[in-house]
Structure formats: C-alpha cells, structure tokens
Amino acid sequence: MSHSEFTAEVLEELRNWGGPAEMSAFESVMWRAEIEPRLRSTTTSVFFLDQEPDWERLYNGHQWLVRAVPRFRQHVVEPAFGVGMPTWVIDRNFNLDYHLRHVRLPAPGSERQLLDFAQTLAMQQFDKSRPPWEATLIGGLEGGRAAYVLKMHHAASDGMGIIQLLTRTLSRSRKPSLRPVPKADARERGVRSGSQLARERLLDLPKATAGKMSTLLGSIGRLAQQPDSARKFIDYTDSAKRMLGIKPVAGSPLLKRRSLSWRFDAIEIPLDDFKAAARVCEGSVNDVFLAGLIGGFRRYHEIMGLPIAQMPIGFPISLRTADDTPGGNKFAGSQYAAPVSELDPIARVRHVQAFVRDTRNEPALDIMVRLMPLVVRMPMSAVTKLTLDFTGAQDAQISNIPGINHPVYMAGAEVTHFWPFAPVPGCGMMITMMSHNGRCCIGINSDRAAVIEPELMTSCLREGLQEMLALAKPAGADIKVAPKRSRAAKTGKAST
C-alpha cells in the first residue's frame, strides 16, 4: 500500500481494528475456555515468501503496525469481582522484541520442516500477561525462500478480520513505501485499570438492569400491537428450537480419539480450476470444496477398511455486515451430516447446497451468539464441558475464507502462498481454504490422535478435490489420482 492509499479513513479503520475494548460474550468464552487445553483458540497463518526479506525493514514495518493498530499493543485484563467481560487495554510494558522473532531452519530447509516448525509454534500457549500474538520470520528454506508465521488468539479476530487487516497493511510493491506515522490517540491515554472498570460496572449495574427491563417490556408491548413482529418472534422461536435441537450423526470410529498434539499439512489448487468445476456443477467454489473433501473422507475410510455412510462436520457461516468494525469475530456455527457414502460428485454438491441454503434461511442462525451472554456467566468448567461435548462430536470443521486477489509483498519479498491453519477446538481436524492471488491454499490441522495416517488423509483429500476438478476437464484429459493402498501403506509428502 502506497503512502497515498493511507487515507484518514484507512488509518481510522486500522485504529479500530478488532472492535470494542470489551470482548463480546462469544469472544470471552473463547478466551476463558482455555482452562481446558483442548479448547485453545490459536490461529496460525503461514506465509511463503519468494526470498528472505530485509530484517531491518520488516522490523520497522512492525513498529509502524503496532502504532497503527492499537490491538497489537493491548493485552487482556479480566474484570475484578467477576463483573463484566475481559477487556483489551494498552500494555504499558509492551516489548516488540518479544513478539517478533527471527530464526533459520537447518538444511535442507524443506517445506515439511517448515510445517513441522509452524505446528510446534501453534501448540505453544500464549503468555496472557502480554498481547496474544507472535510473529516469526523463518529463513533457510530451499531455493533461497523464507516464511513468515503469524500466530494470533482467535478472540482478537476471525479469519475474515485477519484478511481485512492484511489487505490494508501488506504492500503492493517490492519497493519501500513511506507510511504516515500514526499520531498518538487521546483514547490511549489514561486507560482505566481492571479494578476501575469493575467499580464503574458495579455502579452502573442497577441502571443497566433497569434499562434492559424497560427495553424488554417495550419489545413485548410492540409485539402485542404488531402482528408481523409477533409472527417473526414465533418464527425465530421455532427456528431456535430446530437449531438447538440438532443432534450430530455418529462420529467416525477412525477419528474419535483426541489429544493435545497437532499436525499441519497443505494442498494447493488453482482458483481457476475450482471456478471451472463450480460452473459445471452450477454451484459455488465452496460447494465444490466441501463436496471434494467429503469424497476424500470416503476414500480414507475405504482404504483404512472402515467405510461409513455419514460423518458430522461443522463449518462457520459469516454474520458480518458492511457496517461491522474490521476484525473481531462475526460468525455462527453449523453442524452438517456429510453424505460420505455418496459416490456421485454432483449429488454431493446438491446435498451441500440444500444444507447451506436451509441453514442460511434459519431466522435463529445466530442463536448461539445470542445465548453467549448467559453462557459466559455459567461456571467455566460447565462451559468447557458443554463446548467439548459439541465440538468433540464433530469429526472435522471446514472453513473457506476469501483472501487477497492480487500480489502482495512483505518487506520486499512477495507472498507466494498464504496457508491458514485454524485451531482444532476439540474436533478431529480443521480444514481451512484461503484464496490468494489465483491460488487456493488449503491448510489442514489434524489432531494426531484422530488422524493416525496424516499423509494418507492428505492424499485422499487431494484425490477427492481432483475428482471434482475433473468434471470441468475435457474428455481424455490426464487427471492424476493415486490408486488405493492397503491400510499400512503411506503416501509421499503433502504438496505445497
């Protein structure tokens, strides 16, 4: 981004990135639920760079970033007396040298070595007395390349929010650009302590309670006078019953075990190939993506000798609107009985389409978000048990995030690939796709106890995706699909 593109509006967006100082109830649950280690919410972004960037330039860029985006200098303060939500406040002891590191891989510096190193970084818990993010520049990759690993707590932002940030901060040129130095903001001075915040909330509690009661009574009165509103209320209630009453199908016996160890793998697919298949299927890229993964799960189970008909999959549905502040978390979860035994790829696409359409049309799609103010007041031990009962019943979670559609650079190095690795919150595996400048980068984060043959799983998922892409290939085109192997067989390294 050039100097001229850093308008006052963009700088204000960056200053407000991450949303209000006080966490939402949903974010508070993510933050506090980590008393159960299996619910750690660490997002890890792995950027492949075509060359090693200049360290001084990269460091100076981060100095600018933490001034432009205050959330990167804020740590989380829990309210005293348990009143209110955790709050982001400026860390007066902030030290950039703690958050930004520089290391080198030993020879030969393979992509597998990089993913192994990145997964180790991802599994390490944040120091919650500091702002919950870390960035590591990794040199020594084969071919003179490098990588940059950005690790953030999910309570700061979901994937869409991270893309909003990167779109505004990564450069469009290798050349250095002059960026305006962000001015000190009066909002950062005189930050209240946790005890002060709690005291203010205690004093405001009677007024706030009275206000909520008045609002509730007024809403009931309006519903009584407006039949349309009453109908919407009844529809929402009926929808909430459906959403909360969904029971997951039985999980795969192959993917039922859980641990604290993660494994990163990656698959790359050209975006144009996905779009071509989507046109043939009369669906979206996301429809093709999900249908391909389902086909891959079938292959894995067949090769392992335990075929299944269905498996429980969760995936998020964005609730963001154009008026939402960049960053933060704006999504709802859904639970899908994936038709793993369905052989017809088009039939799988139609099944996915019907589920997504019906789910998006549910008035109470956001019911769990609305219930979070009540959930967050429960004993956290009960909350973690409820959460694990829900996410632990899912064999996989799948997410698709639109990325950046043009070349971007980091301190003079081009970002060639952007691999997203979302956390595994008690489920068997998390698969996330991020489009980046014509590439679809698919990051696979597996619980090592659930996926005991990760290379085979990655190969099967790739074959499932290739099956979908083949729909758009001319007759007789060469589509490389590996043959079935015995249970003991293992495939080669995952392609990145």
N, C-alpha and C positions, 0 to 999 in steps of 0.2 A: 504494500500500500504506500503510495507516494505521499509527500507532505501535503499536497493539495487535497488529497482524499480524506485527511483527518479533519473533517469539519467539526464545528462545535457540537453538532448533533451526534456524530460518531463518538466523540470524546465523552459526551454525556451518557451514551449507551454503555460505553466501557466502564464508566464510573459506577453505573447502576447494575452492571452485570452480576448476576447471582440473586437479584431480588432483595427483598427487605432484610433488615438486620436480624429480625426474629425469624427463626425457622418456622415453616409450616408444620402442622401436626404430622403430616406424612414424612417430612424430612427429619423431624425429631425422632420418629420411630426408627428410621434407618440409622440415625446417629447412635441412639441409645441401645438398640438391639444387639450391638456388637459385644455385649457381655456374653453372648453366645458366639464363639469364634466362627462357626459355620455361616453366620449371617454378616460377616464383614463385607462392606459395600465399597470395594476399591475398584475404580475404573482405570484401565491401563491402555494408553494409546502408544503404539509403536510406529514411528515414522522412519522409513528407509530413505536415506539421503544419497545422492549420486556422488558425493565427495564429502570429505570431512570439513565442516565449517570452521571459520576462524574463531577460536575460543574467546578472544577479547571482544570481538563483535557480538558473539552470542551472549556473552555475559552482560555487555552494555544493553543489549536488547531486553534482557530480563530485568535489568534495573529500570528501564522505561516501563516495562509491562506492569511491574508491581506498583509503580506510581500511578499508571493509567487505570488499573483495575484494583481498587482497594481490597476486594475479596481475597486477593493473593497475599495480603499482609494481615489478614484477620484470622484469629483463632476463635474457638467456640467456648463460650462461658455458660456453664449451667446456672440456672437461677437459684439463688438461696431460698431456703424454706420450701423448695419444690413448687414454687408459684410461677407459672408461665412456661414458655418454651426456651430451649437453648438459643443463645444469641451470638451473632458474629460481631466481634469487637476488634479494633486495631491492636495488634500485638506490639507493645512498646519495646519488646526485646527482639523484634524481627531481625533475622540474620540470613541474607540471601545465600551466603556460602553454605549454609546447612541444607538448603532446598535445591541448589543447583550443583551437580557433581559432574566429573569428567573421568572416564575410565577407558581402558583398552582391552579388547578381547585377546586372548592368546592365539597364536597361529593354529589353524589356518583362518580363523575368523568366519566360520560358516554361518549360514542363516539358522541352522539348528542350534548352534552355540548361542546365537543372539536370542532366540526364542526361549531357550533354557534359562538364560540370564534374566530376561524380562519377566518370566514367570516367577523366578525367585524374588525379584523386587516386588512383584504384585502381592505375594503372600506375606510380606512383612507388614506388621501393623503400624499405623501412624502413631507418632507421639502427639497425643491430643492436647498437649500444652502449647503446641505450635500450629500454625496454619496447615491444614491437612492436604498438602500437595508436595510432590518431589519431582524433579526433572533430572535426567541423566543423559549426557552425551556419551555415546559409545563409539570409539574408534577401533581400527584394526580389522574391519570387515574385508572379506575378499574383494579384489578389484578396486581397492582404494576407497571403498564406500564407508559410510558411517550410519549410525542410527541415533535417534533421539526418543527416549521413553518418558512420557508424561503420565504421572500417576496422581490421581485425584480421588477425593472421597465423593461418593455419589450424592451425599447430602448437599454438596455445592452445586451440582448440576447433573442433568441427564445428558444423553448423547447429543440431542438436538441443541442444547445450550452450549455444549463444547464446540460444536460446529459453528454456531453463531459467533463465538469468541474468536476462533481460528480464522474465520472468513474476514474478520475486521483487523486482525493483528499480523497474519503472515503476509510477507511481501509478494508482489507480482514480478519482481525483478531480482536478478543476482546483485545488482549494484546497490551500494548503501543508500539509504534514503534518510533525509532529515525529518525527524519526527518532532512535533512540538512538545516541549516539556510540560507535562500536566501540572497545572497550578495546584497549590495546596488548597484543599477544600475545607471550608469552615465546619462542615459536617463531621470532619475527622477530629476536630479539637474538642476537648472537654468530654471525652467519651465516658459514659457512666459505668460504674463498676457493677458486677453482678448483684451485690447487696443493694445498691441504689435502685437498680431495675426492679428487684423483688419488692422493695419497700414501696415503690410507686405503684406496682401492680396490686399490692395488698390494699393500698389506699383507694385505688380505682375499682376494686372488686365489687363493692355494693352498687356503684353507678353502672358498671358494665353489666352486672346481672339484671338490674332493673331495665336497662336498655334492651337487653336480649328478650326479656319477658314482654316488654312493650311491643317489640318487633314481632314476636311470635303471636301475640293476641291480635295485632293488626293484620297479620297474614291470614289468620283463621277467619277474621271478620271479612276480609276481601274474598276469600274462598267461598264463604257462605253467600255472598252477593253476586259472584261471577261464576256462572255455570261452567264456562270454558276453563277457568282456573281450577275449579273443583275437579273437572274431568282430567286435567293434566296431573293434578295431585294423585288421583286414583290410578292413572296410568303409571306414574312414577312408582307408586307403592307396589303395584303388581309387578313392574319390571324389577324392582329391588328384590322382591321375593324370588324371582327367577334367577337373578344374578347371584344372590347369596345362597340359593339352594342347589347350585350346580355341584354335582358330585363327580370327581375325576374318575375316569376309567382306570382299571387296574394297571399298575405300572409294569414295565418290562422286568422280568426276573434277572435279566443280564445287567440292568442299570440300577439296581435297587440299593447297592452299598454306597456309603458316604464316608468322606474323610476330610482332612484339612489341607490336602495336597492338590495343587492344580497342575495342568499340563496345557501348554499353548501349541496350537497348530494353525496352519493358514492355507487358504485356497484362493487363487486369483482367477477371475473370469472377466473377459472383455465386456464392458457395458453394452456395446452394440449387439453382441451375441444374445444377451439377456433380452434386449428390446425386440430383436427379431423373433425370438421364441414367444415373447409376450403377444406380438401381433398375430402370430399363427394361432395361438391359444385364445385369442380375443380376451386377454386379461392384462394384468399389470406385471411389472417386473417382480413385485413382491409375491404375486400369485405363483409365478414360475419358480421363484426362490424357495418358497415353502413346499411346493409340490415336489421339487427336486430333492430337497432334504428328506422328505418323507420316503421317497423312493430309495434314498441312500440308507435310511434306517432299516428298510425292509431287507436290503442286501446284507447289511451287517448281521442281522438276526438269522438270516438264512445260512450264511457262511458259518456262523457260530453254532448252528444246529438247534436253534430255539426260535422258530418263526412265530410271530404274533399277529393278531388282527388289528389292534389299535394300540396307541400309546398316548399318555397325557402330555401335552405340550402347552406351555404358556407363552404368550407374547404380548408386548405392550402396545397400546393404542394411544397415540398422542392426543392430548387435550389442549394443546397450545392454540392460542388465537393471535391475531395480528397485534392485539393490544397488550399482550403479555410482555413483561420485562425479560430481556435476554438472560439466559442462564436459569438456574433453579430447576425444579422438577415439575413437569406438567404431563403426566401420563397416567393411564389406568391399565390394570392388568386384565387379561382374559385367559380362559382355560379351554383348550381345544382337544377333542378326541380325534387324533390324527388317524386317517384310514391307511394304516401301514400295509395292509394286505392288498390294497387296490393296485392292480397291475397297469391299468390304463392311465397314462400320464395326464391326458385331457380330463378324465373323470376326477383325478386328484385336484386339478385346477378348479373345476366346477365346485367340488366339495369345499375347498378353501374359500372360494368367492362367496358361497352361500353363508358360510360361518362368519366371515368378516362383515358381510352386508348386514346380517341379522344382529351381530354384536354392536356394530356402529349405530344401528337404529334403536338400540335399547335406551329408553329415557334415563335409566339408572346406571348407565355405564360407569359413572363416577361415584357410585355408591360407597365403595371402599374409601375413597378420598374423603367423602363427606363424613364417614364414620370415624376417621382418624382422630378428631378432637376428643372422642370418647375413648378410643383405644389407647391413646397416649397417656391417659390418666389411670389405666389399669396397672397392676404390678408388672414390672418389666419381665419378670420370669414367666408370667402368664402370656404376655405378648409374644415373647420369643417362642414359646411352645406352640401358640396358635399359628405363628408365621411358619415355623418349621413343618407343622402338620400340613400347611397349604403348599409351600414351595417344595418340600421334601417329597410330596406325592407326584411331582412333575418330573418326568424323565429328562426333559430339556426345556429351555427357554430360548426363544428365537427373536431377534430384533433386526430391523432393516432401517438404516438411517441415511437419508440423502446427504451426500458430502459436498465437497468443493469441485466444481466442474471446470476449473481452469488451472494452469500451472501455478504453483506457489513455491516460495523459497524461504529458507531459514538461514540467516547469516551467510548468504551467498551460495548455499547448497540447495539443489532442487529436491523437493519432497516427491519421490517417485512412487511410494506406496504409503498408505495410511491403514495400518492394521488395528482394528478396535477389539479390545478384549474386556468384555464386561464381567462383573463378578458372578460367581456361582452361589446364589443365596440359598443353599440347601438342596438345590436340584442336581440332577446328574451331570448336566453340561449346559453351557451358554454359548450360542452361536450368533454372532453379530456381523452383518454385512454393512460396509461403508463404501459408497461410490466415491471415487477420487480421480478426476481428470481422465475419464474414459475407462477406468478400471473399477471392477467390483472386488474389494478386498474383504475376504471373509475370515474373521478371527474366531477360532474355536477354543473355548476354555472348558476343559473337561476335569471333572473330579476323578482323580486317578483310581479311586476305589470303584467308581461306577463304570468307567471305560477302561477295561483292562487291556484292550488291544487298540491303543490310540492311533497307530499308523494305519491299521486296517480300517478303523472307523473313518479316518480322513479320506482314505482311498474310496471307500464305499459312498461317502457323501459326494465326493467329486464325480463318481460314476453316475449317481442319481441326478446331479446337475447336468452332466453331459447328455443324459437321456433326454432331458427337457430341451437342451440346445439343439439336439439332433432333429427336432421337429421342424426347425427352420432351415436345415441343410438340404441341398439338392440331393436327389436320389443317387445313391452310389458314393456319396461323399465319405471320406475316411473319418470315422468317429472312434477315437481310441478309448475302449472300455476294457479294463483289466478282467481277465477270467476269474471265476470263483476259485477260492482257495480253501484248503482244509482249515479247521479251527486253529491248528497250531501254526499255520502259515502267517507270515508277516510281510507287509509291503515295504517298499522303499520309503525315503524321506518325503515329507509333505512338500509340495511345490510352493514356492513363494516368489 
